[in-house]
Amino acid sequence: MTKIIIIDYGVGNFRNVQKAFQAIGADAEITDSVETVNAAEVVVLPGVGAFGDAMNNLRRRGLDQPVLEAMRVGKPLFGICVGMQLLFDESDEMGHHQGLGILPGKVVRFPQGLTVPHMGWNQIEPERDHPLLKDVDLGDFAYFAHSYYVAPDDPNTVIARTDYGHRYPSIVGRDNVCAIQFHPEKSRQVGLQILKNFVEFTDKLNGVQ
């Protein structure tokens, strides 16, 4: 099984994410070391809070470049919540901020009239087949906590959607990169299943039997 490296850049429930990976038998390490992330076979980018603060922390600690390099060389890369949003080009949250630009599109606020943050249990509606959705059924529930959502330029990056006022992307992916808007560590069996699927996805990409 491939070792999972979880990036600690100061804005995330890193320990809870680590425990969730460990609950499915994965070897998961938290680090804020640029060298360790550079050497990683699998990179996980979690996060909570505001996009701008998260992106600034990532850059200030020099951890943005190892994430970009992981994407460039084809390492499995997994974003969670704000970590998913950071993969996109830009966000309008509390000003205008540039993201990592790994996936084309932007992060926008939910429309007027909806209660934000979107917090609590909601359903996952798969759009297409993907290894991340193995044994995840249409309408399974996951736990969300966010006021902004991703609007990809390329509809082919959307793996699943969730309905909150309108249907927005809650799972995205392309090639070695995949990401989820909800919190797997709070999503009980569905969350653990998706983490298990990600580990199997990484092992396959890395040629691990």
C-alpha positions as protocol buffer text, in pm:
chain_id: "A"
residue {
  index: 1
  type: MET
  ca { x: 0 y: 0 z: 0 }
}
residue {
  index: 2
  type: THR
  ca { x: 131 y: 344 z: -98 }
}
residue {
  index: 3
  type: LYS
  ca { x: 210 y: 587 z: 184 }
}
residue {
  index: 4
  type: ILE
  ca { x: -24 y: 889 z: 200 }
}
residue {
  index: 5
  type: ILE
  ca { x: 132 y: 1230 z: 269 }
}
residue {
  index: 6
  type: ILE
  ca { x: -114 y: 1485 z: 413 }
}
residue {
  index: 7
  type: ILE
  ca { x: 4 y: 1845 z: 375 }
}
residue {
  index: 8
  type: ASP
  ca { x: -16 y: 2058 z: 691 }
}
residue {
  index: 9
  type: TYR
  ca { x: -23 y: 2423 z: 589 }
}
residue {
  index: 10
  type: GLY
  ca { x: -199 y: 2552 z: 900 }
}
residue {
  index: 11
  type: VAL
  ca { x: -566 y: 2552 z: 791 }
}
residue {
  index: 12
  type: GLY
  ca { x: -720 y: 2209 z: 818 }
}
residue {
  index: 13
  type: ASN
  ca { x: -843 y: 1916 z: 1024 }
}
residue {
  index: 14
  type: PHE
  ca { x: -528 y: 1726 z: 939 }
}
residue {
  index: 15
  type: ARG
  ca { x: -535 y: 1491 z: 1237 }
}
residue {
  index: 16
  type: ASN
  ca { x: -895 y: 1387 z: 1171 }
}
residue {
  index: 17
  type: VAL
  ca { x: -817 y: 1323 z: 805 }
}
residue {
  index: 18
  type: GLN
  ca { x: -516 y: 1115 z: 908 }
}
residue {
  index: 19
  type: LYS
  ca { x: -729 y: 912 z: 1151 }
}
residue {
  index: 20
  type: ALA
  ca { x: -987 y: 848 z: 879 }
}
residue {
  index: 21
  type: PHE
  ca { x: -717 y: 714 z: 646 }
}
residue {
  index: 22
  type: GLN
  ca { x: -575 y: 503 z: 928 }
}
residue {
  index: 23
  type: ALA
  ca { x: -923 y: 365 z: 998 }
}
residue {
  index: 24
  type: ILE
  ca { x: -920 y: 200 z: 654 }
}
residue {
  index: 25
  type: GLY
  ca { x: -569 y: 64 z: 709 }
}
residue {
  index: 26
  type: ALA
  ca { x: -375 y: 327 z: 514 }
}
residue {
  index: 27
  type: ASP
  ca { x: -30 y: 452 z: 611 }
}
residue {
  index: 28
  type: ALA
  ca { x: -86 y: 829 z: 641 }
}
residue {
  index: 29
  type: GLU
  ca { x: 164 y: 1091 z: 757 }
}
residue {
  index: 30
  type: ILE
  ca { x: 107 y: 1463 z: 825 }
}
residue {
  index: 31
  type: THR
  ca { x: 389 y: 1697 z: 727 }
}
residue {
  index: 32
  type: ASP
  ca { x: 470 y: 2063 z: 665 }
}
residue {
  index: 33
  type: SER
  ca { x: 808 y: 1973 z: 514 }
}
residue {
  index: 34
  type: VAL
  ca { x: 864 y: 2075 z: 153 }
}
residue {
  index: 35
  type: GLU
  ca { x: 1122 y: 1798 z: 119 }
}
residue {
  index: 36
  type: THR
  ca { x: 882 y: 1531 z: 243 }
}
residue {
  index: 37
  type: VAL
  ca { x: 604 y: 1646 z: 8 }
}
residue {
  index: 38
  type: ASN
  ca { x: 850 y: 1654 z: -283 }
}
residue {
  index: 39
  type: ALA
  ca { x: 947 y: 1294 z: -209 }
}
residue {
  index: 40
  type: ALA
  ca { x: 587 y: 1176 z: -158 }
}
residue {
  index: 41
  type: GLU
  ca { x: 423 y: 920 z: -385 }
}
residue {
  index: 42
  type: VAL
  ca { x: 73 y: 1040 z: -294 }
}
residue {
  index: 43
  type: VAL
  ca { x: -28 y: 1392 z: -185 }
}
residue {
  index: 44
  type: VAL
  ca { x: -345 y: 1491 z: 4 }
}
residue {
  index: 45
  type: LEU
  ca { x: -439 y: 1859 z: 34 }
}
residue {
  index: 46
  type: PRO
  ca { x: -710 y: 1913 z: 297 }
}
residue {
  index: 47
  type: GLY
  ca { x: -829 y: 2248 z: 429 }
}
residue {
  index: 48
  type: VAL
  ca { x: -1092 y: 2453 z: 607 }
}
residue {
  index: 49
  type: GLY
  ca { x: -1166 y: 2825 z: 623 }
}
residue {
  index: 50
  type: ALA
  ca { x: -1127 y: 3099 z: 364 }
}
residue {
  index: 51
  type: PHE
  ca { x: -967 y: 3039 z: 23 }
}
residue {
  index: 52
  type: GLY
  ca { x: -736 y: 3342 z: 39 }
}
residue {
  index: 53
  type: ASP
  ca { x: -593 y: 3257 z: 381 }
}
residue {
  index: 54
  type: ALA
  ca { x: -543 y: 2895 z: 277 }
}
residue {
  index: 55
  type: MET
  ca { x: -366 y: 2989 z: -46 }
}
residue {
  index: 56
  type: ASN
  ca { x: -148 y: 3246 z: 130 }
}
residue {
  index: 57
  type: ASN
  ca { x: -45 y: 2988 z: 392 }
}
residue {
  index: 58
  type: LEU
  ca { x: 37 y: 2732 z: 126 }
}
residue {
  index: 59
  type: ARG
  ca { x: 255 y: 2980 z: -65 }
}
residue {
  index: 60
  type: ARG
  ca { x: 419 y: 3127 z: 245 }
}
residue {
  index: 61
  type: ARG
  ca { x: 534 y: 2781 z: 352 }
}
residue {
  index: 62
  type: GLY
  ca { x: 659 y: 2700 z: 1 }
}
residue {
  index: 63
  type: LEU
  ca { x: 418 y: 2407 z: -28 }
}
residue {
  index: 64
  type: ASP
  ca { x: 242 y: 2522 z: -343 }
}
residue {
  index: 65
  type: GLN
  ca { x: 531 y: 2417 z: -568 }
}
residue {
  index: 66
  type: PRO
  ca { x: 545 y: 2053 z: -448 }
}
residue {
  index: 67
  type: VAL
  ca { x: 170 y: 2026 z: -512 }
}
residue {
  index: 68
  type: LEU
  ca { x: 212 y: 2162 z: -865 }
}
residue {
  index: 69
  type: GLU
  ca { x: 505 y: 1928 z: -925 }
}
residue {
  index: 70
  type: ALA
  ca { x: 300 y: 1629 z: -801 }
}
residue {
  index: 71
  type: MET
  ca { x: 36 y: 1715 z: -1058 }
}
residue {
  index: 72
  type: ARG
  ca { x: 295 y: 1767 z: -1333 }
}
residue {
  index: 73
  type: VAL
  ca { x: 469 y: 1432 z: -1288 }
}
residue {
  index: 74
  type: GLY
  ca { x: 146 y: 1234 z: -1244 }
}
residue {
  index: 75
  type: LYS
  ca { x: 148 y: 1159 z: -872 }
}
residue {
  index: 76
  type: PRO
  ca { x: -197 y: 1093 z: -722 }
}
residue {
  index: 77
  type: LEU
  ca { x: -326 y: 1421 z: -576 }
}
residue {
  index: 78
  type: PHE
  ca { x: -639 y: 1446 z: -361 }
}
residue {
  index: 79
  type: GLY
  ca { x: -806 y: 1773 z: -248 }
}
residue {
  index: 80
  type: ILE
  ca { x: -1056 y: 1791 z: 38 }
}
residue {
  index: 81
  type: CYS
  ca { x: -1299 y: 2083 z: 101 }
}
residue {
  index: 82
  type: VAL
  ca { x: -1093 y: 2403 z: 66 }
}
residue {
  index: 83
  type: GLY
  ca { x: -812 y: 2181 z: -59 }
}
residue {
  index: 84
  type: MET
  ca { x: -1040 y: 2097 z: -353 }
}
residue {
  index: 85
  type: GLN
  ca { x: -1113 y: 2465 z: -419 }
}
residue {
  index: 86
  type: LEU
  ca { x: -743 y: 2555 z: -418 }
}
residue {
  index: 87
  type: LEU
  ca { x: -690 y: 2330 z: -719 }
}
residue {
  index: 88
  type: PHE
  ca { x: -885 y: 2576 z: -937 }
}
residue {
  index: 89
  type: ASP
  ca { x: -774 y: 2901 z: -1102 }
}
residue {
  index: 90
  type: GLU
  ca { x: -932 y: 3162 z: -876 }
}
residue {
  index: 91
  type: SER
  ca { x: -1183 y: 3248 z: -606 }
}
residue {
  index: 92
  type: ASP
  ca { x: -1406 y: 3544 z: -525 }
}
residue {
  index: 93
  type: GLU
  ca { x: -1417 y: 3464 z: -153 }
}
residue {
  index: 94
  type: MET
  ca { x: -1344 y: 3784 z: 46 }
}
residue {
  index: 95
  type: GLY
  ca { x: -1172 y: 3948 z: -251 }
}
residue {
  index: 96
  type: HIS
  ca { x: -1009 y: 3802 z: -558 }
}
residue {
  index: 97
  type: HIS
  ca { x: -747 y: 3531 z: -511 }
}
residue {
  index: 98
  type: GLN
  ca { x: -544 y: 3315 z: -747 }
}
residue {
  index: 99
  type: GLY
  ca { x: -546 y: 2941 z: -687 }
}
residue {
  index: 100
  type: LEU
  ca { x: -311 y: 2666 z: -802 }
}
residue {
  index: 101
  type: GLY
  ca { x: -462 y: 2651 z: -1152 }
}
residue {
  index: 102
  type: ILE
  ca { x: -444 y: 2271 z: -1172 }
}
residue {
  index: 103
  type: LEU
  ca { x: -808 y: 2246 z: -1282 }
}
residue {
  index: 104
  type: PRO
  ca { x: -965 y: 2521 z: -1498 }
}
residue {
  index: 105
  type: GLY
  ca { x: -1246 y: 2721 z: -1339 }
}
residue {
  index: 106
  type: LYS
  ca { x: -1325 y: 2938 z: -1041 }
}
residue {
  index: 107
  type: VAL
  ca { x: -1474 y: 2925 z: -693 }
}
residue {
  index: 108
  type: VAL
  ca { x: -1795 y: 3124 z: -646 }
}
residue {
  index: 109
  type: ARG
  ca { x: -2043 y: 3196 z: -367 }
}
residue {
  index: 110
  type: PHE
  ca { x: -2378 y: 3024 z: -342 }
}
residue {
  index: 111
  type: PRO
  ca { x: -2661 y: 3237 z: -488 }
}
residue {
  index: 112
  type: GLN
  ca { x: -2855 y: 3492 z: -282 }
}
residue {
  index: 113
  type: GLY
  ca { x: -3142 y: 3344 z: -87 }
}
residue {
  index: 114
  type: LEU
  ca { x: -2962 y: 3029 z: 25 }
}
residue {
  index: 115
  type: THR
  ca { x: -2848 y: 2983 z: 383 }
}
residue {
  index: 116
  type: VAL
  ca { x: -2469 y: 2980 z: 398 }
}
residue {
  index: 117
  type: PRO
  ca { x: -2262 y: 2804 z: 491 }
}
residue {
  index: 118
  type: HIS
  ca { x: -2414 y: 2496 z: 334 }
}
residue {
  index: 119
  type: MET
  ca { x: -2367 y: 2284 z: 644 }
}
residue {
  index: 120
  type: GLY
  ca { x: -2482 y: 1932 z: 720 }
}
residue {
  index: 121
  type: TRP
  ca { x: -2573 y: 1615 z: 534 }
}
residue {
  index: 122
  type: ASN
  ca { x: -2651 y: 1617 z: 165 }
}
residue {
  index: 123
  type: GLN
  ca { x: -2658 y: 1368 z: -119 }
}
residue {
  index: 124
  type: ILE
  ca { x: -2394 y: 1276 z: -374 }
}
residue {
  index: 125
  type: GLU
  ca { x: -2524 y: 1234 z: -729 }
}
residue {
  index: 126
  type: PRO
  ca { x: -2265 y: 1061 z: -955 }
}
residue {
  index: 127
  type: GLU
  ca { x: -2230 y: 1207 z: -1306 }
}
residue {
  index: 128
  type: ARG
  ca { x: -1994 y: 948 z: -1451 }
}
residue {
  index: 129
  type: ASP
  ca { x: -1798 y: 638 z: -1360 }
}
residue {
  index: 130
  type: HIS
  ca { x: -1480 y: 694 z: -1161 }
}
residue {
  index: 131
  type: PRO
  ca { x: -1272 y: 474 z: -926 }
}
residue {
  index: 132
  type: LEU
  ca { x: -1352 y: 716 z: -641 }
}
residue {
  index: 133
  type: LEU
  ca { x: -1721 y: 614 z: -662 }
}
residue {
  index: 134
  type: LYS
  ca { x: -1677 y: 239 z: -629 }
}
residue {
  index: 135
  type: ASP
  ca { x: -1955 y: 108 z: -397 }
}
residue {
  index: 136
  type: VAL
  ca { x: -2095 y: 461 z: -358 }
}
residue {
  index: 137
  type: ASP
  ca { x: -2461 y: 472 z: -458 }
}
residue {
  index: 138
  type: LEU
  ca { x: -2670 y: 749 z: -613 }
}
residue {
  index: 139
  type: GLY
  ca { x: -2813 y: 952 z: -325 }
}
residue {
  index: 140
  type: ASP
  ca { x: -2563 y: 847 z: -57 }
}
residue {
  index: 141
  type: PHE
  ca { x: -2515 y: 1121 z: 202 }
}
residue {
  index: 142
  type: ALA
  ca { x: -2195 y: 1305 z: 295 }
}
residue {
  index: 143
  type: TYR
  ca { x: -2121 y: 1592 z: 537 }
}
residue {
  index: 144
  type: PHE
  ca { x: -2068 y: 1943 z: 394 }
}
residue {
  index: 145
  type: ALA
  ca { x: -1956 y: 2276 z: 544 }
}
residue {
  index: 146
  type: HIS
  ca { x: -1887 y: 2552 z: 290 }
}
residue {
  index: 147
  type: SER
  ca { x: -2016 y: 2884 z: 154 }
}
residue {
  index: 148
  type: TYR
  ca { x: -1848 y: 2868 z: -189 }
}
residue {
  index: 149
  type: TYR
  ca { x: -1842 y: 2600 z: -456 }
}
residue {
  index: 150
  type: VAL
  ca { x: -1635 y: 2522 z: -764 }
}
residue {
  index: 151
  type: ALA
  ca { x: -1752 y: 2613 z: -1115 }
}
residue {
  index: 152
  type: PRO
  ca { x: -1525 y: 2418 z: -1353 }
}
residue {
  index: 153
  type: ASP
  ca { x: -1466 y: 2542 z: -1708 }
}
residue {
  index: 154
  type: ASP
  ca { x: -1449 y: 2183 z: -1828 }
}
residue {
  index: 155
  type: PRO
  ca { x: -1766 y: 1980 z: -1752 }
}
residue {
  index: 156
  type: ASN
  ca { x: -1566 y: 1661 z: -1807 }
}
residue {
  index: 157
  type: THR
  ca { x: -1388 y: 1721 z: -1475 }
}
residue {
  index: 158
  type: VAL
  ca { x: -1716 y: 1677 z: -1284 }
}
residue {
  index: 159
  type: ILE
  ca { x: -1752 y: 1331 z: -1127 }
}
residue {
  index: 160
  type: ALA
  ca { x: -2053 y: 1397 z: -901 }
}
residue {
  index: 161
  type: ARG
  ca { x: -2285 y: 1681 z: -807 }
}
residue {
  index: 162
  type: THR
  ca { x: -2489 y: 1784 z: -503 }
}
residue {
  index: 163
  type: ASP
  ca { x: -2812 y: 1983 z: -499 }
}
residue {
  index: 164
  type: TYR
  ca { x: -2819 y: 2292 z: -278 }
}
residue {
  index: 165
  type: GLY
  ca { x: -3035 y: 2552 z: -452 }
}
residue {
  index: 166
  type: HIS
  ca { x: -2883 y: 2420 z: -773 }
}
residue {
  index: 167
  type: ARG
  ca { x: -2666 y: 2123 z: -867 }
}
residue {
  index: 168
  type: TYR
  ca { x: -2300 y: 2205 z: -814 }
}
residue {
  index: 169
  type: PRO
  ca { x: -1987 y: 1984 z: -846 }
}
residue {
  index: 170
  type: SER
  ca { x: -1906 y: 1801 z: -522 }
}
residue {
  index: 171
  type: ILE
  ca { x: -1650 y: 1556 z: -667 }
}
residue {
  index: 172
  type: VAL
  ca { x: -1412 y: 1649 z: -949 }
}
residue {
  index: 173
  type: GLY
  ca { x: -1116 y: 1485 z: -1115 }
}
residue {
  index: 174
  type: ARG
  ca { x: -887 y: 1457 z: -1413 }
}
residue {
  index: 175
  type: ASP
  ca { x: -607 y: 1206 z: -1473 }
}
residue {
  index: 176
  type: ASN
  ca { x: -411 y: 1172 z: -1145 }
}
residue {
  index: 177
  type: VAL
  ca { x: -603 y: 1452 z: -968 }
}
residue {
  index: 178
  type: CYS
  ca { x: -932 y: 1410 z: -780 }
}
residue {
  index: 179
  type: ALA
  ca { x: -1105 y: 1611 z: -511 }
}
residue {
  index: 180
  type: ILE
  ca { x: -1416 y: 1626 z: -294 }
}
residue {
  index: 181
  type: GLN
  ca { x: -1603 y: 1922 z: -146 }
}
residue {
  index: 182
  type: PHE
  ca { x: -1739 y: 1735 z: 158 }
}
residue {
  index: 183
  type: HIS
  ca { x: -1553 y: 1609 z: 465 }
}
residue {
  index: 184
  type: PRO
  ca { x: -1483 y: 1234 z: 440 }
}
residue {
  index: 185
  type: GLU
  ca { x: -1368 y: 1225 z: 803 }
}
residue {
  index: 186
  type: LYS
  ca { x: -1718 y: 1335 z: 907 }
}
residue {
  index: 187
  type: SER
  ca { x: -1914 y: 1137 z: 647 }
}
residue {
  index: 188
  type: ARG
  ca { x: -1915 y: 800 z: 826 }
}
residue {
  index: 189
  type: GLN
  ca { x: -1915 y: 492 z: 606 }
}
residue {
  index: 190
  type: VAL
  ca { x: -1951 y: 682 z: 278 }
}
residue {
  index: 191
  type: GLY
  ca { x: -1650 y: 898 z: 362 }
}
residue {
  index: 192
  type: LEU
  ca { x: -1440 y: 597 z: 457 }
}
residue {
  index: 193
  type: GLN
  ca { x: -1543 y: 418 z: 137 }
}
residue {
  index: 194
  type: ILE
  ca { x: -1430 y: 712 z: -75 }
}
residue {
  index: 195
  type: LEU
  ca { x: -1096 y: 726 z: 108 }
}
residue {
  index: 196
  type: LYS
  ca { x: -1058 y: 350 z: 55 }
}
residue {
  index: 197
  type: ASN
  ca { x: -1134 y: 401 z: -314 }
}
residue {
  index: 198
  type: PHE
  ca { x: -873 y: 676 z: -333 }
}
residue {
  index: 199
  type: VAL
  ca { x: -610 y: 450 z: -177 }
}
residue {
  index: 200
  type: GLU
  ca { x: -692 y: 177 z: -430 }
}
residue {
  index: 201
  type: PHE
  ca { x: -678 y: 438 z: -709 }
}
residue {
  index: 202
  type: THR
  ca { x: -332 y: 550 z: -593 }
}
residue {
  index: 203
  type: ASP
  ca { x: -203 y: 196 z: -563 }
}
residue {
  index: 204
  type: LYS
  ca { x: -313 y: 125 z: -919 }
}
residue {
  index: 205
  type: LEU
  ca { x: -151 y: 443 z: -1052 }
}
residue {
  index: 206
  type: ASN
  ca { x: 169 y: 359 z: -864 }
}
residue {
  index: 207
  type: GLY
  ca { x: 170 y: -6 z: -973 }
}
residue {
  index: 208
  type: VAL
  ca { x: 129 y: -141 z: -620 }
}
residue {
  index: 209
  type: GLN
  ca { x: -21 y: -490 z: -601 }
}
